[in-house]
Amino acid sequence: MSRAGRTGARAGGGRGRLGHTLSSAAVAIGCVLFLGGFGWTAVLYQPYTVPTDSMAPTVNAGDRVLAQRIDGDQVKRGDIVVFRDPVWGELPMAKRVVGVGGDTVKCCDGQGRLTVNGTAVDEPYLRQGARERASFPSFEAAVPQGHLFLLGDHRDQSLDSRTHLQDANHGSVRREAVTGRIDATVWPPGTMGLVERPESFADLPGGISRPGPLRPALLATAAGAALVLGGAAYGAITSVRGRRARLTHNGGTHG
């Protein structure tokens, strides 16, 4: 073999080793990110299938959602929570929190809006027709400490705190009944997306909840998958190029 051939072979081998190293590193980092993001999501979130249209159009009957596992004391106005309560039938339900302990929730003011402690709340998440009047019939409820007043977004179809106004707790549910807060819809594909926190309650005491950790967890999972696939593909391409380079240099030394 000529000196040029030996030099080319060594160069080709060096590039092959570098490509293999980069490919292995990308796959290893990708596995860590993918498994870490997936595991993070599995630990912090629970899947839940919404059984009725009471929260439409935000989430619809049959939608598959992810609910962050939280304690009831982390809940704020505007959150959509999953809860179980014996008075409501013990089945898991999803409703929006519109009042917390100490609030007076009333409907409706002169413009048909819900009020919390006398402050009118715009609710853009309601169905178009319901925005003209946030509730039929009218109601007023004082929320006991440690409880939550819950309404569906599809007000004319939702059985919620208004249905239980005559109960001892004025239709409210204990904070301890909450098992999760809905952060995203994941199925069907046409409805996939994060459930935004409504700004309508931001000016009330306590404000609104911060976004959950789902977005960074999903980004880590997606980045990990991309690195694994990209690293594996790069490794395969580098290996093929290395073999071709060796064959080319070996073929040039004969004759």
WOMORA-V710790 format. One line per field, one symbol per residue. ss: DSSP state (@ for helix, = for strand, . for the rest). phi: phi as a letter, one per 30 degrees, with the letter a starting at -180 (. if undefined). A space follows every 50 residues. Layout:
ss: ???
phi: ???
This chain:
ss: ..@@@@@@@@@@@@@@@@@@@@@@@@@@@@@@@@@@@@@@@@@@=====. .............=====...@@@.....====..@@@....======== ...====......===..===.......@@@@......====....==== =.........@@@@........==@@@==========.@@@.==....@@ @............@@@@@@@@@@@@@@@@@@@@@@@@@@@@@@@@@@@@@ @....
phi: .ddddddddddddddddddddddddddddddddddddddeddddbbdacd dbddcdddbceidcbccddbdddcdbejdcccbbbddcjiddbbbcdcbb ejdccbabddcicdbbhicdbdbdddeeddddadabddabbccdeibbcb bddcedcccbeddcdddechidbdedddcabdcaccadedcdldcdddde cdddejibddedddeddddddddddddddddddddddddddddddddddd ddcdj
